[in-house]
Amino acid sequence: MKTEILKIKGDWQEVVDDCRATVGKESLGKDPSTTFKRGILLAEHSPIRDISIKWLSGDKAVRMSGNESVQILG
């Protein structure tokens, strides 16, 4: 099944910096890797509340905001 990102609200740098702050590390100063982004979304770690993603999965539009439940839009 093909997935297409439609819209991203928020800042990945803020997400990674919030994660680093929880373990006492300095700001990364840049966007995180694709591997980090995928891992943090799958882990549902609380800093993902800083970002909202809307995507198309097959013929359904889907929205995820933070670590709330996924919402099927169509």
C-alpha positions in Angstrom: 0.0 0.0 0.0 1.4 3.4 -1.0 1.6 6.2 1.6 1.9 9.8 0.8 2.6 12.6 3.3 0.1 15.4 2.7 1.0 17.9 5.4 3.4 18.3 8.4 2.7 20.9 11.1 5.4 21.4 13.7 9.2 21.2 13.8 11.3 18.0 13.9 14.2 20.0 15.4 11.9 20.8 18.4 11.0 17.2 18.7 14.6 15.9 18.8 15.7 18.7 21.1 12.8 17.8 23.6 14.0 14.2 23.5 17.6 15.2 24.1 16.5 17.4 27.0 14.8 14.5 28.7 18.2 12.8 29.0 20.2 16.0 29.8 21.8 16.5 26.3 22.3 19.8 24.5 20.3 20.8 21.4 21.1 18.9 18.3 20.9 22.1 16.2 19.5 20.4 13.1 16.7 18.2 12.0 17.0 14.6 13.0 17.6 11.6 10.7 14.8 9.8 9.0 15.6 6.8 11.2 15.0 8.9 14.3 11.7 10.3 12.9 10.4 6.8 12.2 11.5 5.4 15.6 10.0 8.3 17.6 6.7 7.9 15.8 6.6 4.2 16.4 7.6 4.6 20.1 4.9 7.2 20.7 7.4 9.1 23.0 5.8 12.3 24.4 7.8 14.8 22.4 5.9 13.9 19.3 3.1 16.1 20.7 5.1 18.9 19.0 4.2 17.7 15.6 1.1 16.8 13.5 1.2 14.7 10.3 -1.6 14.2 7.8 -1.1 11.5 5.2 -2.8 9.4 2.5 -2.8 5.7 3.0 -4.3 3.9 0.0 -7.6 5.8 -0.5 -7.9 7.1 3.1 -6.7 10.4 4.5 -5.2 9.9 8.0 -4.1 12.4 10.6 -2.0 11.9 13.7 -1.4 14.6 16.2 1.1 14.0 19.0 0.5 10.7 20.7 -3.3 10.8 20.3 -5.1 8.1 18.5 -4.9 8.1 14.7 -8.0 9.7 13.0 -9.3 8.4 9.6 -10.5 11.4 7.7 -12.0 9.8 4.6 
